[in-house]
Amino acid sequence: MFLLAHLSDPHLAPLPTPRIGELASKRLLGYLNWVRKRHAIHRRDVLAAIVADLHAAKPDHIAVTGDLVNIALPAEIANAARWLETLGPPAQVSLVPGNHDAYVPGAVELCTGIWASYIAGDAAGGANMRSMDEAFPFLHIRGQVALIGVSTAVATGPFLATGRLGARQITRMSRLLAATADRFRVVLIHHPPHVAPKSRFKRLVDAAAFRDAIASAGAELVIHGHDHVRSLDYIDGPGARVPVIGVPSASAAFGKDHDPAGYNLFRIDGTPAAWTCDVERRGLDVRGAVTVCERFSF
């Protein structure tokens, strides 16, 4: 049995005080939004409680699907590197970036360089990548599980949080999926590949091409963040539907208008063509404790 933990969208707090010059971009809107309301939602103590509960479960591996930072200040990116070290060593943590990690042009490349050891594929040995093309998709083989990480993180204009994979990345992802068909294949992605996204301003613009690739090459599981909600969807695979499972923000305080913080545990067992996966959703309750929210299997 292999135990995989998945968390997403920690939006690490507190936000470092930006210099005036760092706000001469889309960051100004993000900073004002943080000061106005997001600082009260994304709390470091909540994230600490989630991570402590996760560590108590002693997973074999941890998947993080992006949005470590808020407006991609260099100080935020450096702070996120230190937080990753507390989460676990690179051999036990796989990471893909989110749209907030690519908040302004050049930010996601900085993230990829500083967080390289958590992103580099097994063949790269944790070396620094010179470009996004070298970084994604990556392949991490851990026991009977193949973790394939793709990046949807692209810089966008004000009021947009869309993502994009691109044809090259989708083609390479398909090849990795085909090459690892004898393992339980988990695709890590930030933006959900929904057929009907909640908002066109936050959607994965080439979601249809991603779904086509999964329908052809197959996968056992797709995990994502971005929407900050507990979710379960399915997309077509070559022989059966593939579960697409999302989690809330790992730092979201208990509130009325959003899902409180949580993460998922996947207990993976079996053999090719006979895999089993038990899912345990864990999350923050009204008392501030982290408890079981739901269990199901596929």
LOMI-797612 format. One record per residue (C-alpha): residue in one letter; z, y, x. Coordinates in steps of 0.1 Angstrom, whole numbers, padded with zeros to 4 digits, always signed. Last residue first. Layout:
<atoms>
AZYX ...
</atoms>
This chain:
<atoms>
F-0066+0042-0127 S-0029+0047-0131 F-0005+0071-0148 R+0029+0087-0142 E+0041+0121-0154 C+0065+0150-0146 V+0088+0133-0121 T+0113+0158-0108 V+0117+0188-0085 A+0148+0208-0094 G+0147+0245-0102 R+0166+0242-0134 V+0135+0248-0155 D+0117+0220-0138 L+0096+0220-0106 G+0070+0193-0102 R+0061+0157-0094 R+0030+0139-0107 E+0030+0102-0098 V-0003+0085-0097 D-0008+0047-0093 C-0041+0037-0077 T-0057+0002-0078 W-0087-0009-0059 A-0106-0040-0069 A-0142-0033-0059 P-0131-0029-0023 T-0095-0042-0019 G-0061-0034-0034 D-0036-0006-0030 I-0033+0031-0032 R+0000+0048-0043 F-0010+0084-0050 L+0017+0111-0050 N+0010+0145-0066 Y+0024+0180-0061 G+0041+0206-0082 A+0049+0242-0087 P+0052+0256-0122 D+0022+0257-0144 H+0014+0293-0155 D+0021+0318-0183 K+0057+0310-0191 G+0073+0307-0157 F+0089+0284-0132 A+0080+0297-0097 A+0047+0288-0082 S+0048+0277-0045 A+0029+0245-0045 S+0002+0260-0068 P-0006+0235-0095 V-0024+0202-0089 G-0059+0189-0096 I-0073+0154-0102 V-0109+0144-0104 P-0111+0107-0113 V-0145+0090-0107 R-0162+0073-0136 A-0177+0039-0129 G-0207+0022-0114 P-0226+0049-0095 G-0200+0075-0101 D-0199+0100-0130 I-0173+0127-0132 Y-0138+0125-0146 D-0111+0151-0153 L-0073+0153-0149 S-0055+0185-0144 R-0022+0200-0135 V-0028+0237-0131 H-0031+0263-0103 D-0069+0265-0108 H-0078+0264-0071 G-0066+0229-0062 H-0086+0198-0056 I-0086+0160-0054 V-0116+0137-0059 L-0110+0099-0061 E-0127+0065-0056 A-0160+0078-0044 G-0197+0070-0051 A-0229+0076-0032 S-0252+0084-0061 A-0229+0098-0088 I-0209+0115-0061 A-0240+0133-0048 D-0250+0143-0083 R-0216+0157-0089 F-0218+0178-0057 A-0252+0191-0067 A-0239+0201-0102 A-0209+0219-0086 D-0233+0242-0067 V-0217+0274-0078 L-0181+0262-0077 R-0165+0285-0103 K-0142+0314-0100 F-0163+0342-0116 R-0179+0317-0140 S-0144+0311-0154 K-0129+0279-0170 P-0155+0257-0154 A-0176+0235-0177 V-0190+0206-0157 H-0161+0208-0134 P-0164+0204-0096 P-0129+0218-0089 H-0128+0243-0061 H-0107+0233-0031 I-0122+0200-0021 L-0107+0168-0006 V-0128+0137-0013 V-0108+0104-0013 R-0127+0072-0005 F-0108+0039-0008 R-0125+0019+0019 D-0155-0004+0022 A-0179+0023+0010 T-0171+0043+0042 A-0207+0048+0055 A-0220+0057+0020 L-0193+0084+0016 L-0200+0098+0050 R-0237+0100+0043 S-0231+0117+0010 M-0208+0142+0027 R-0236+0150+0052 T-0260+0158+0024 I-0235+0179+0005 Q-0228+0199+0037 R-0264+0206+0043 A-0271+0215+0007 G-0245+0242+0005 L-0208+0238-0004 R-0201+0270-0024 G-0171+0286-0039 T-0165+0315-0064 A-0134+0337-0063 L-0150+0370-0074 F-0132+0402-0085 P-0143+0420-0054 G-0171+0404-0034 T-0171+0369-0019 A-0163+0353+0014 V-0170+0315+0014 A-0146+0286+0011 T-0161+0255-0005 S-0153+0233+0025 V-0155+0196+0024 G-0129+0170+0035 I-0135+0132+0035 L-0104+0111+0036 A-0112+0074+0041 V-0083+0051+0031 Q-0076+0015+0041 G-0056+0026+0071 R-0061+0063+0078 I-0097+0073+0085 H-0102+0110+0086 L-0138+0122+0081 F-0148+0159+0082 P-0174+0177+0062 F-0172+0202+0076 A-0160+0215+0110 E-0192+0216+0131 D-0211+0237+0105 M-0181+0259+0102 S-0186+0270+0138 R-0172+0266+0173 M-0148+0239+0164 N-0116+0235+0184 A-0108+0199+0195 G-0086+0177+0173 G-0102+0145+0186 A-0137+0154+0175 A-0144+0118+0164 D-0115+0118+0140 G-0127+0149+0122 A-0113+0183+0130 I-0094+0199+0102 Y-0057+0197+0110 S-0062+0202+0147 A-0085+0232+0139 W-0059+0253+0121 I-0065+0283+0144 G-0102+0278+0147 T-0108+0270+0110 C-0086+0299+0099 L-0106+0323+0121 E-0139+0310+0107 V-0124+0313+0072 A-0116+0350+0079 G-0150+0361+0093 P-0161+0379+0061 V-0131+0386+0038 Y-0110+0364+0016 A-0121+0332+0032 D-0086+0317+0033 H-0082+0330-0003 N-0113+0310-0012 G-0098+0277-0001 P-0097+0258+0032 V-0095+0220+0037 L-0066+0203+0054 S-0056+0167+0064 V-0021+0160+0075 Q-0006+0129+0092 A-0025+0130+0125 P-0022+0168+0126 P+0016+0166+0127 G+0036+0174+0095 L+0046+0200+0070 T+0066+0220+0096 E+0036+0223+0119 L+0015+0234+0089 W+0040+0263+0084 R+0034+0275+0119 A-0003+0275+0114 A+0002+0294+0081 N+0021+0321+0099 A-0009+0326+0122 I-0032+0329+0092 E-0009+0354+0076 A-0007+0375+0107 P-0046+0376+0109 L-0046+0388+0073 A-0064+0364+0050 I-0056+0381+0016 N-0033+0354+0002 V-0028+0325+0026 L-0026+0287+0024 D-0053+0288-0002 G-0066+0252+0006 T-0066+0216-0004 V-0037+0201+0015 A-0037+0163+0019 I-0006+0145+0033 H-0005+0110+0048 D+0017+0079+0049 P+0040+0095+0024 K+0078+0096+0031 A+0089+0104-0005 A+0117+0125+0010 H+0091+0146+0027 L+0075+0155-0006 D+0109+0165-0021 A+0115+0188+0009 V+0079+0202+0006 I+0084+0210-0030 A+0118+0226-0024 A+0104+0247+0005 L+0075+0259-0017 V+0100+0271-0043 D+0121+0289-0017 R+0089+0306-0003 R+0080+0320-0036 H+0046+0326-0052 I+0051+0339-0087 A+0071+0371-0081 H+0049+0382-0052 R+0018+0376-0074 K+0027+0405-0098 R+0021+0441-0088 V+0027+0438-0050 W+0003+0408-0047 N-0023+0424-0070 L-0022+0456-0049 Y-0027+0435-0018 G-0056+0416-0033 L-0073+0448-0044 L-0069+0463-0009 R-0080+0431+0007 K-0115+0435-0007 S-0121+0459+0022 A-0105+0488+0041 L-0070+0471+0037 E-0069+0459+0073 G-0073+0495+0085 I-0041+0506+0068 R-0021+0479+0086 P-0009+0451+0065 T+0028+0443+0059 P+0031+0405+0061 L+0030+0387+0027 P+0062+0368+0021 A+0051+0343+0011 L+0025+0316+0017 H-0001+0311-0010 P+0009+0274-0013 D-0024+0266-0030 S-0025+0228-0027 L-0004+0197-0025 H-0015+0160-0023 A+0006+0131-0010 L-0010+0098-0001 L+0010+0065-0001 F-0009+0035+0012 M+0000+0000+0000 
</atoms>
